[in-house]
């Protein structure tokens, strides 16, 4: 399995965060990032990319109905 580059992680995080913001609001994205000590995706430490992505992805794919 190929490891993702920092650029790939950022792109995936940004796309997923945009979906979460549309579904749940920007405050939800901010809250998730703050849990990892970041104010933005660019501010997120690479050691937290996977965990933050997993949480955002879960929210992005959660059925609100």
N, C-alpha and C positions, 0 to 999 in steps of 0.2 A: 504494500500500500504506500502510495506517495504521500510524503508529508506536505502539508499546505504551507505556503510562504506567508510571511506577515501580510503582504498585500492581499492574498486570497482570504485570509482570516478577516481583515478589515472589510473587504467587500461583502463577505457573507454576514458579518455582524451588522453592517450598515443596512443591508437589504432586510434582514430579519427584524432589526430594530424599527425600521420604517413600517413594516407590517404590524408590529406590536403597537406602535404609536397610533396607527389608523384604527386598530381594533379596540385598544384599551386606553389610549391616551399617552401623551409624552411623559407625563408624570410617572407612569409605570416603567417606562424605559429608564428614566432618571433614577428611580428607586433601585432597579436591578443593577445599574452601573455603580451606584453609590455603595452597594453591598461589597463591591470589589475595589473600593477606594478610587473610583474614577468619576469624572464629571462629564466625560464624553468617550466615545469609542477610541478616539486617537489617544486619550489619556489612560486607557486601560492597559495594564501590564500584560505583556504576552503570556505570562504564566497563568493568567485568568481567562484567556480567550475561550478555551474549551468550556469551562463552567458557565461563563456568561452567555456563550452561544447556546448551550443546552437549555438554559433557563429562558432565554428569549425565544428559542425555537418552540419550546413547550407552550409558551404563551401565544405565539403566533399561530399555532396549530390547535389551540384549545377551542372547542366548540362552545360558544356562549349561549346557545339555545338550549 
